[in-house]
Amino acid sequence: MASGFLDKQPSSRQGVTQIVSVSSGVSSATTAAFGSATYQIRICSDTFVNYNIGTSSVSASSANSYLPPNWVEFITVTPGQTLAAIKAPVEGQVTTSTGPAQSGTLWVTELS
């Protein structure tokens, strides 16, 4: 059968979504480990973040993977892992001791 524009696109089922509050200087992690059928996650944030994926007590720093705001990223994971994130330092960004420049939200959705 010839490939055409009506072919189905690969997709995954959406599962649990965890919300991580990210802020400058403080690493925050998902509250629960990824489920037993989770081998991929989708992440998106409303601010600049660095994130790290691992087991046990994972933490994030500015040396970890970078995610720009409003960008969707698909990542391969292993069941039982967790994700930690921290607000990324961005050169030239206005920062204050409070307000949106110091915090944001990261959405982590399990896919199966």
N, CA and C of each residue as an Amber inpcrd file, in Angstrom:
protein
   336
   0.8480000  -1.1770000   0.0000000   0.0000000   0.0000000   0.0000000
   0.8910000   1.2370000   0.0000000   0.5660000   2.1750000  -0.8230000
   1.3560000   3.4050000  -0.9420000   1.1170000   4.3210000   0.2560000
   2.1710000   5.0330000   0.6280000   2.0570000   5.9920000   1.7310000
   1.4070000   7.2670000   1.2040000   0.5140000   7.8170000   1.9620000
  -0.1750000   9.0160000   1.5240000  -0.4980000   9.9330000   2.6790000
  -1.1410000  11.0310000   2.3650000  -1.4380000  12.0210000   3.3930000
  -2.5040000  11.5600000   4.3720000  -3.1760000  10.4620000   4.1160000
  -4.2020000   9.9700000   5.0300000  -3.6750000   8.9090000   5.9960000
  -2.3660000   8.6110000   5.9300000  -1.7900000   7.6520000   6.8660000
  -1.9360000   8.1640000   8.2960000  -2.1140000   7.2280000   9.2300000
  -2.2080000   7.6040000  10.6390000  -0.8390000   8.0160000  11.1600000
  -0.8290000   8.9650000  12.0610000   0.3990000   9.4300000  12.6890000
   0.6120000   8.6850000  13.9930000   1.8840000   8.4060000  14.3560000
   2.1220000   7.7460000  15.6350000   1.6730000   8.6400000  16.7920000
   1.1720000   8.0120000  17.8320000   0.7200000   8.7890000  18.9860000
   0.8270000   7.9370000  20.2400000   0.6070000   8.5710000  21.3640000
   0.6530000   7.8870000  22.6550000  -0.5660000   8.2860000  23.4660000
  -0.9470000   7.4230000  24.4050000  -2.0470000   7.7490000  25.3150000
  -1.5230000   8.6480000  26.4270000  -2.2840000   9.6790000  26.7300000
  -1.9110000  10.5560000  27.8290000  -2.3430000   9.9270000  29.1370000
  -1.4430000  10.0340000  30.1250000  -1.7430000   9.5110000  31.4500000
  -1.7630000  10.6430000  32.4590000  -1.2220000  10.3710000  33.6100000
  -1.1820000  11.3250000  34.7130000  -0.3320000  12.5390000  34.3430000
  -0.8020000  13.7260000  34.7210000  -0.0030000  14.9430000  34.5820000
   0.3510000  15.4410000  35.9730000   1.6440000  15.6830000  36.1750000
   2.1160000  16.2560000  37.4310000   2.5620000  17.6880000  37.1600000
   2.2670000  18.5670000  38.0870000   2.6320000  19.9760000  37.9580000
   3.7500000  20.2710000  38.9430000   4.8440000  20.8210000  38.4150000
   6.0020000  21.1490000  39.2370000   6.1740000  22.6660000  39.2390000
   6.1680000  23.2640000  40.4150000   6.4480000  24.6970000  40.5430000
   7.9570000  24.8820000  40.5440000   8.4560000  25.6770000  39.6030000
   9.8970000  25.9020000  39.5070000  10.2210000  27.3230000  39.9370000
  11.3630000  27.4680000  40.6020000  11.8090000  28.7920000  41.0220000
  13.3200000  28.8570000  40.9490000  13.8510000  30.0550000  40.9960000
  15.2910000  30.2690000  40.9280000  15.9680000  29.7460000  42.1830000
  17.0320000  29.0010000  41.9960000  17.8470000  28.5580000  43.1180000
  17.3260000  27.3860000  43.9190000  16.1330000  26.8540000  43.5850000
  15.5560000  25.7450000  44.3460000  15.0920000  24.6610000  43.3760000
  15.6420000  23.4580000  43.5260000  15.2360000  22.3290000  42.7010000
  13.9450000  21.7400000  43.2510000  12.9640000  21.5070000  42.3690000
  11.6870000  20.8950000  42.7600000  11.4850000  19.6430000  41.9160000
  10.8640000  18.6150000  42.5040000  10.6840000  17.3490000  41.7920000
   9.2200000  16.9560000  41.7050000   8.9360000  16.0300000  40.7810000
   7.5940000  15.4640000  40.6990000   7.3080000  14.7550000  42.0190000
   6.0520000  14.7470000  42.4400000   5.7140000  14.1610000  43.7370000
   5.6340000  12.6450000  43.6840000   5.3950000  12.0870000  42.5070000
   5.2950000  10.6310000  42.3660000   6.2160000  10.1460000  41.2520000
   6.7140000   8.9330000  41.4020000   7.5350000   8.3250000  40.3560000
   6.6510000   7.9920000  39.1570000   7.2590000   7.9000000  37.9790000
   6.5100000   7.5570000  36.7760000   5.9700000   6.1400000  36.8940000
   4.7790000   5.9290000  36.3520000   4.0800000   4.6480000  36.4720000
   4.7770000   3.4910000  35.7840000   4.2960000   2.2760000  36.0720000
   4.9210000   1.0470000  35.5730000   4.8130000   0.8720000  34.0620000
   3.9330000   1.6100000  33.4050000   3.7910000   1.5170000  31.9530000
   4.3000000   2.7690000  31.2430000   5.0050000   3.6450000  31.9670000
   5.4590000   4.9120000  31.3940000   6.8860000   4.7940000  30.8730000
   7.0240000   4.9450000  29.5510000   8.3340000   4.9140000  28.9050000
   8.6190000   6.2100000  28.1560000   7.6690000   7.1230000  28.2130000
   7.8480000   8.4240000  27.5750000   7.0310000   9.4590000  28.3480000
   7.5700000  10.6720000  28.4230000   6.8340000  11.7820000  29.0290000
   6.8390000  12.9580000  28.0650000   5.8950000  13.8550000  28.2840000
   5.8280000  15.1130000  27.5450000   5.9320000  16.2190000  28.5720000
   6.8540000  17.1710000  28.3550000   6.9910000  18.2790000  29.2900000
   6.8340000  19.6010000  28.5520000   6.3200000  20.5840000  29.2860000
   6.1520000  21.9360000  28.7740000   6.1560000  22.8790000  29.9710000
   6.7490000  24.0530000  29.7890000   6.8390000  25.0120000  30.8840000
   6.4790000  26.4050000  30.3940000   6.0540000  27.2460000  31.3290000
   5.7640000  28.6340000  30.9840000   6.9610000  29.5520000  31.2630000
   8.1080000  28.9420000  31.6200000   9.3230000  29.7110000  31.8800000
  10.5380000  28.8970000  31.4550000  11.7150000  29.4940000  31.5030000
  12.9600000  28.8070000  31.1880000  13.2890000  27.8420000  32.3260000
  13.5560000  26.5600000  32.0140000  13.9020000  25.6060000  33.0650000
  15.0790000  24.7220000  32.6580000  15.7730000  24.2330000  33.6740000
  16.7210000  23.1330000  33.5200000  16.0760000  21.9480000  34.2170000
  16.1670000  20.7570000  33.6170000  15.5380000  19.5850000  34.2200000
  16.4870000  18.3990000  34.2090000  16.2250000  17.4740000  35.1190000
  17.0250000  16.2760000  35.2580000  16.0910000  15.1120000  35.5580000
  16.3620000  13.9520000  34.9690000  15.5460000  12.7710000  35.1810000
  16.4270000  11.6860000  35.7800000  15.9290000  11.0190000  36.8080000
  16.7060000   9.9680000  37.4490000  15.8690000   9.1970000  38.4370000
  16.5590000   8.4360000  39.2730000  15.8880000   7.6420000  40.2870000
  16.2120000   8.1990000  41.6610000  15.4920000   7.7450000  42.6340000
  15.6690000   8.1760000  44.0370000  15.4650000   9.6690000  44.1780000
  16.3680000  10.3310000  44.8720000  16.2010000  11.7670000  45.1270000
  16.9610000  12.5780000  44.0790000  16.3600000  12.7070000  42.9060000
  16.9700000  13.4530000  41.8050000  16.8110000  14.9540000  42.0430000
  17.8130000  15.7290000  41.6500000  17.7130000  17.1850000  41.7490000
  18.2050000  17.7880000  40.4460000  17.8810000  19.0510000  40.2300000
  18.2510000  19.7380000  38.9920000  19.1500000  20.9210000  39.2960000
  19.9930000  21.2530000  38.3130000  20.8600000  22.4230000  38.4080000
  20.9880000  23.0470000  37.0190000  21.6560000  24.1660000  36.9390000
  21.8140000  24.8520000  35.6480000  22.6830000  24.0610000  34.6820000
  23.3320000  22.9990000  35.1420000  24.1530000  22.1580000  34.2730000
  23.3190000  21.0940000  33.5450000  22.0470000  20.9510000  33.9070000
  21.1810000  19.9300000  33.3130000  20.5150000  20.4270000  32.0330000
  19.7520000  19.5440000  31.4060000  19.0740000  19.8430000  30.1440000
  18.2180000  21.0950000  30.2540000  18.1690000  21.8590000  29.1700000
  17.4790000  23.1480000  29.1290000  16.1900000  23.0260000  28.3290000
  15.1330000  23.6630000  28.8200000  13.8530000  23.7200000  28.1240000
  13.4000000  25.1720000  28.0690000  13.2390000  25.7400000  26.8550000
  12.7430000  27.1150000  26.7680000  11.2460000  27.1700000  27.0770000
  10.7190000  28.3520000  27.3770000   9.2920000  28.4500000  27.6910000
   8.4220000  28.1320000  26.4810000   7.2480000  27.5580000  26.7680000
   6.2320000  27.2580000  25.7580000   6.7220000  26.3140000  24.6670000
   7.6530000  25.4390000  25.0210000   8.1930000  24.4420000  24.1060000
   7.7950000  23.0740000  24.6220000   7.2980000  22.1980000  23.7560000
   6.9140000  20.8520000  24.1530000   8.0500000  19.9030000  23.8190000
   8.4330000  19.1000000  24.8060000   9.5360000  18.1470000  24.6410000
   9.0360000  16.7520000  25.0070000   9.3680000  15.7530000  24.1840000
   9.0460000  14.3570000  24.4530000  10.3380000  13.6610000  24.8600000
  10.3130000  12.9280000  25.9830000  11.5170000  12.3410000  26.5410000
  11.2730000  10.8740000  26.8860000  12.2210000  10.0240000  26.5300000
  12.1630000   8.6180000  26.9030000  12.5890000   8.4750000  28.3560000
  11.8040000   7.7240000  29.1340000  12.0910000   7.5040000  30.5520000
  11.9260000   6.0230000  30.8780000  12.2330000   5.6780000  32.1010000
  12.0570000   4.3260000  32.6190000  11.0370000   4.3890000  33.7490000
  10.1200000   3.4190000  33.8260000   9.1720000   3.4210000  34.9450000
   9.9140000   3.5310000  36.2810000   9.3460000   4.3190000  37.1910000
   9.9410000   4.5000000  38.5070000  10.8620000   5.7130000  38.6130000
  11.2330000   6.3030000  37.4870000  12.0680000   7.5010000  37.5490000
  11.2290000   8.7090000  37.9570000  11.9020000   9.7920000  38.3130000
  11.2470000  11.0590000  38.6140000  11.9630000  12.1680000  37.8560000
  11.3590000  13.3400000  37.8460000  11.9320000  14.5040000  37.1820000
  12.0600000  15.6310000  38.1920000  13.1840000  16.3230000  38.1400000
  13.3890000  17.5120000  38.9650000  13.6790000  18.6780000  38.0300000
  13.2750000  19.8790000  38.4370000  13.4740000  21.0650000  37.5990000
  13.8080000  22.2690000  38.4640000  14.4690000  23.2180000  37.8290000
  14.8250000  24.4790000  38.4680000  14.7030000  25.5660000  37.4130000
  14.3440000  26.7710000  37.8240000  14.2510000  27.8730000  36.8700000
  15.6420000  28.1670000  36.3350000  15.7690000  28.2060000  35.0230000
  17.0590000  28.4050000  34.3830000  17.4880000  29.8630000  34.4530000
  18.7690000  30.0960000  34.7150000  19.2740000  31.4620000  34.6480000
  19.3940000  31.8590000  33.1770000  18.8060000  32.9700000  32.8160000
  18.8430000  33.4210000  31.4320000  19.4830000  34.7990000  31.3920000
  20.5860000  34.9050000  30.6830000  21.3100000  36.1670000  30.6220000
  20.4300000  37.2530000  30.0330000  20.4250000  38.3980000  30.6780000
  19.6450000  39.5250000  30.2030000  18.2140000  39.5370000  30.6970000
  17.7870000  38.4750000  31.3620000  16.4100000  38.4200000  31.8610000
  16.2850000  39.2780000  33.1130000  15.2090000  40.0140000  33.1870000
  14.9430000  40.8310000  34.3650000  14.5470000  39.9050000  35.5060000
  15.2240000  40.0190000  36.6460000  14.8670000  39.2080000  37.7970000
  14.6080000  40.1090000  38.9910000  13.6810000  39.6840000  39.8100000
  13.3530000  40.4010000  41.0340000  13.2450000  39.3780000  42.1430000
  13.1420000  39.8190000  43.3640000  13.0400000  38.8690000  44.4740000
  11.6920000  38.1780000  44.5160000  10.6930000  38.7380000  43.8800000
   9.3800000  38.1030000  43.7960000   8.8330000  38.3260000  42.4030000
   7.7880000  37.6440000  42.0790000   7.1270000  37.8770000  40.8030000
   7.4330000  36.8090000  39.7730000   6.8680000  36.9590000  38.5770000
   6.9600000  35.9280000  37.5520000   8.3800000  35.6560000  37.0770000
   9.2900000  36.6040000  37.2230000  10.6560000  36.3700000  36.7750000
  11.3640000  35.3300000  37.6350000  10.8490000  35.0440000  38.8300000
  11.5000000  34.1150000  39.7460000  10.8260000  32.7520000  39.8290000
   9.6770000  32.5720000  39.1960000   8.9860000  31.2910000  39.3230000
   8.2300000  30.9540000  38.0530000   7.7940000  29.7180000  37.9770000
   7.0180000  29.2800000  36.8250000   6.4370000  27.9080000  37.0930000
   5.8450000  27.3140000  36.0580000   5.2070000  26.0240000  36.1690000
   5.6990000  25.1080000  35.0610000   5.9660000  23.8460000  35.4050000
   6.3500000  22.8180000  34.4560000   5.3000000  21.7190000  34.5260000
   4.7590000  21.3300000  33.3820000   3.7670000  20.2490000  33.3020000
   4.4730000  19.0050000  32.7820000   4.3040000  17.8960000  33.4940000
   4.9210000  16.6230000  33.1410000   3.8010000  15.6090000  32.9310000
   3.6180000  15.1620000  31.6810000   2.5420000  14.2140000  31.3590000
   3.1230000  12.8720000  30.9730000   2.6860000  11.8210000  31.6620000
   3.1250000  10.4610000  31.3490000   2.4090000   9.9840000  30.0970000
   3.1330000   9.2950000  29.2160000   2.5720000   8.7600000  27.9840000
   2.7960000   7.2460000  27.9540000   1.8520000   6.5400000  27.3700000
   2.0140000   5.0900000  27.2270000   1.4680000   4.6410000  25.8800000
